[in-house]
Amino acid sequence: MLNIIRMVIVFKLITELGEFVSEEMVVTTEQYLNLIELSKSFYNGGYDMWLPDGFLVASSEVIKRSILKIEIRKKDD
């Protein structure tokens, strides 16, 4: 059985144009694991995400040369 833990995460898009960090999101362990699975298709196209100061849209050409990091900022134990 999966132990349900709540955590605060952000997406970091690291590109040759700079690093972009999403707004913080509160997710459960199950949601986090689902995001990990969804991120495996990250390189299949463009990408968009909410930022603390706006919205980012990146083309598939930029994404092919980028890294997506899902960072855990805080976790309930």
C-alpha positions in Angstrom: 0.0 0.0 0.0 1.2 3.5 -0.9 2.0 5.8 2.0 0.2 9.1 1.3 2.5 12.0 1.9 1.7 15.6 0.9 4.6 17.6 -0.7 5.2 21.0 -2.3 6.8 20.7 -5.7 7.9 23.0 -8.6 8.8 22.2 -12.2 12.2 23.6 -13.3 12.7 23.9 -17.0 16.4 24.3 -17.6 17.3 25.5 -21.2 20.1 27.3 -23.0 17.9 30.4 -22.8 17.7 30.3 -19.0 16.0 28.5 -16.1 12.3 28.8 -15.6 10.5 27.8 -12.3 6.8 27.1 -12.0 4.5 28.1 -9.3 4.6 25.9 -6.2 2.0 23.0 -6.2 0.8 20.8 -3.4 0.5 17.2 -4.4 0.1 13.8 -2.8 2.5 10.9 -3.3 0.2 9.4 -5.9 0.0 12.6 -7.9 3.7 13.0 -7.7 4.3 9.5 -9.1 1.7 10.2 -11.9 3.6 13.4 -12.8 6.9 11.4 -13.0 5.2 9.1 -15.5 3.7 12.0 -17.6 7.1 13.7 -17.7 8.6 10.8 -19.6 6.9 12.1 -22.7 8.2 15.6 -22.1 10.4 15.6 -25.2 7.5 14.8 -27.6 6.5 18.4 -28.2 6.2 21.9 -26.9 5.7 22.7 -23.3 3.8 25.3 -21.2 3.6 26.1 -17.5 2.5 28.8 -15.1 5.2 30.9 -13.6 5.0 33.1 -10.5 5.1 36.1 -12.7 3.3 34.9 -15.8 3.1 32.0 -18.2 5.7 30.2 -20.3 5.3 28.5 -23.7 8.4 26.8 -25.1 8.6 25.3 -28.6 9.5 21.7 -29.3 12.9 22.8 -30.6 13.7 24.4 -27.2 12.4 21.4 -25.3 14.5 18.9 -27.2 17.6 20.7 -25.8 16.2 21.2 -22.2 16.0 19.4 -18.9 12.8 19.2 -16.9 13.3 18.8 -13.2 10.5 18.1 -10.7 11.9 19.5 -7.4 10.4 18.7 -4.0 10.5 21.8 -1.9 8.8 20.5 1.2 7.5 17.1 2.3 5.2 16.1 5.2 6.7 13.1 7.0 
